[in-house]
């Protein structure tokens, strides 16, 4: 089965074939990072997933929410370019509040719910990455300014995918520390 899917200003062909080469490597690294991220929540209940073990706002459920939103945002960048990114220069207090709430499991949210949302975003990202060509990976965009980067650089689609991997791995380390503080369980040791 082959379908045409728009990616940014061009289209890419997605097939049922397994990706090879660089796309396979990127997907393998991303899936491994996600595995370790999810592993930190194995056997936890909602109360544990919402528990803070440090002075920061971080909890396991919140970290899952954050990596989900981060992956959704960067996948949109891969597909549509910088127009898909938030306008960080004009963030309001409400925008910052919503961003802070990404790091917490809020009342009414469940670990099962945030994990399901993560799985849905992961499946969409995997399909997107699997369908990229070498030319797609080399496509670059000027990044918009942000308060932490007033002189933004040009970023390739490849680097955006690598950024998803790096951020997921980074937060999987945070999650491992939080989980160990809750009940002594370790995901990698």
C-alpha positions as CSV (number, residue, x, y, z in Angstrom):
1,X,0.0,0.0,0.0
2,X,1.3,3.4,-1.0
3,X,-0.2,6.8,-0.1
4,X,0.8,10.4,-0.9
5,X,1.0,12.5,2.2
6,X,1.8,16.3,2.3
7,X,5.0,17.2,4.2
8,X,5.7,20.9,4.4
9,X,5.7,22.4,1.0
10,X,6.2,19.0,-0.7
11,X,4.7,15.6,-0.6
12,X,6.2,12.3,0.3
13,X,5.3,8.7,-0.5
14,X,4.6,6.5,2.5
15,X,4.7,2.8,1.9
16,X,4.1,-0.3,4.1
17,X,7.8,-1.1,3.6
18,X,10.1,-0.9,6.6
19,X,12.4,2.1,6.5
20,X,16.0,1.5,5.9
21,X,19.2,3.4,6.4
22,X,19.1,6.7,8.2
23,X,15.3,6.7,8.7
24,X,15.5,3.2,10.3
25,X,18.3,4.5,12.6
26,X,16.3,7.6,13.6
27,X,13.2,5.5,14.3
28,X,15.1,2.9,16.3
29,X,16.7,5.6,18.5
30,X,13.4,7.3,19.0
31,X,11.6,4.1,19.9
32,X,14.3,3.2,22.3
33,X,14.1,6.6,24.0
34,X,10.3,6.3,24.2
35,X,10.6,2.8,25.6
36,X,12.7,4.0,28.5
37,X,10.4,7.0,29.1
38,X,7.4,4.7,29.4
39,X,9.3,2.1,31.4
40,X,9.6,4.5,34.3
41,X,5.9,4.4,34.8
42,X,5.5,0.6,34.8
43,X,3.2,-0.6,37.6
44,X,2.5,2.9,38.9
45,X,-0.9,4.3,39.8
46,X,-2.1,7.8,39.2
47,X,-1.1,9.1,42.6
48,X,2.5,7.9,42.1
49,X,2.6,9.2,38.6
50,X,1.6,12.7,39.9
51,X,4.0,12.7,42.8
52,X,6.8,15.3,42.9
53,X,10.0,14.0,44.5
54,X,12.1,17.1,44.0
55,X,11.6,20.8,44.4
56,X,10.7,21.1,40.7
57,X,7.3,20.6,39.2
58,X,8.4,17.4,37.6
59,X,6.4,14.2,38.0
60,X,6.3,11.1,35.9
61,X,2.8,11.8,34.4
62,X,3.8,15.4,33.7
63,X,7.0,14.3,32.0
64,X,5.0,12.0,29.7
65,X,2.7,15.0,29.0
66,X,5.7,17.2,28.2
67,X,7.4,14.8,25.9
68,X,4.1,14.2,24.1
69,X,3.6,17.9,23.5
70,X,7.2,18.4,22.5
71,X,7.1,15.5,20.0
72,X,3.8,16.8,18.6
73,X,5.2,20.3,18.1
74,X,8.5,19.1,16.5
75,X,6.6,16.7,14.2
76,X,4.4,19.6,13.1
77,X,7.6,21.5,12.4
78,X,8.9,18.6,10.3
79,X,5.6,18.5,8.4
80,X,4.7,22.2,8.0
81,X,7.9,24.2,8.8
82,X,8.3,27.0,11.4
83,X,4.7,28.2,11.0
84,X,3.7,25.2,13.1
85,X,5.7,26.5,16.1
86,X,4.2,28.7,18.8
87,X,5.0,32.4,18.8
88,X,7.2,32.4,21.8
89,X,8.0,36.1,21.5
90,X,4.3,36.9,22.2
91,X,3.6,34.3,24.9
92,X,1.1,35.5,27.5
93,X,0.9,34.6,31.2
94,X,-1.8,32.1,30.3
95,X,0.5,30.5,27.7
96,X,3.3,30.2,30.3
97,X,0.8,28.7,32.8
98,X,-0.3,26.1,30.2
99,X,3.3,25.3,29.6
100,X,4.0,24.8,33.3
101,X,1.0,22.5,33.6
102,X,2.6,20.2,31.0
103,X,4.9,19.1,33.8
104,X,2.2,18.0,36.2
105,X,-0.5,15.4,36.2
106,X,-3.6,17.6,36.8
107,X,-6.8,16.7,38.5
108,X,-8.9,14.5,36.2
109,X,-5.8,13.4,34.2
110,X,-4.7,9.8,34.5
111,X,-1.5,8.0,33.8
112,X,-3.3,5.7,31.4
113,X,-4.7,8.8,29.6
114,X,-1.4,10.5,29.2
115,X,0.3,7.3,28.0
116,X,-2.5,6.8,25.4
117,X,-1.9,10.3,24.1
118,X,1.8,9.6,24.0
119,X,1.2,6.4,22.0
120,X,-1.0,8.3,19.5
121,X,1.6,11.0,18.9
122,X,4.4,8.4,18.7
123,X,2.5,6.5,16.0
124,X,1.9,9.6,13.9
125,X,5.6,10.7,14.3
126,X,6.8,7.2,13.3
127,X,4.7,7.3,10.2
128,X,5.9,10.8,9.3
129,X,9.6,9.9,9.8
130,X,9.2,6.6,7.9
131,X,7.9,8.5,4.9
132,X,10.7,11.1,4.8
133,X,13.2,11.0,1.9
134,X,16.8,12.1,2.1
135,X,15.8,15.4,0.5
136,X,13.1,15.8,3.2
137,X,15.6,15.2,5.9
138,X,17.9,17.9,4.4
139,X,15.1,20.5,4.1
140,X,16.0,23.4,6.4
141,X,14.0,26.3,7.8
142,X,14.9,29.5,9.5
143,X,13.8,29.2,13.1
144,X,11.7,32.0,14.6
145,X,13.0,34.0,17.5
146,X,12.3,33.1,21.1
147,X,13.2,34.8,24.4
148,X,16.0,32.2,24.9
149,X,17.3,32.6,21.3
150,X,17.0,36.0,19.8
151,X,19.4,35.1,16.9
152,X,17.9,31.8,15.8
153,X,19.6,29.5,13.4
154,X,18.5,27.5,10.4
155,X,17.4,24.0,11.4
156,X,17.0,20.9,9.2
157,X,14.2,18.4,9.4
158,X,16.9,15.8,10.4
159,X,18.0,18.0,13.3
160,X,14.4,18.4,14.4
161,X,14.0,14.6,14.5
162,X,17.3,14.3,16.4
163,X,16.0,16.9,18.8
164,X,12.9,14.8,19.6
165,X,15.2,11.9,20.3
166,X,17.5,14.0,22.5
167,X,14.7,15.6,24.5
168,X,12.9,12.3,25.0
169,X,16.2,10.7,26.2
170,X,16.9,13.7,28.4
171,X,13.5,13.5,30.1
172,X,13.7,9.7,30.4
173,X,16.8,10.3,32.7
174,X,14.7,12.7,34.8
175,X,11.9,10.2,35.0
176,X,14.3,7.4,36.1
177,X,15.5,9.6,39.0
178,X,11.9,10.5,40.0
179,X,10.8,6.8,39.8
180,X,13.8,5.7,41.9
181,X,12.9,8.3,44.6
182,X,9.3,7.0,44.7
183,X,9.9,3.3,45.2
184,X,13.5,2.5,44.4
185,X,12.8,1.0,41.0
186,X,15.3,1.8,38.2
187,X,14.7,1.5,34.5
188,X,18.3,1.2,33.5
189,X,20.2,-0.2,36.4
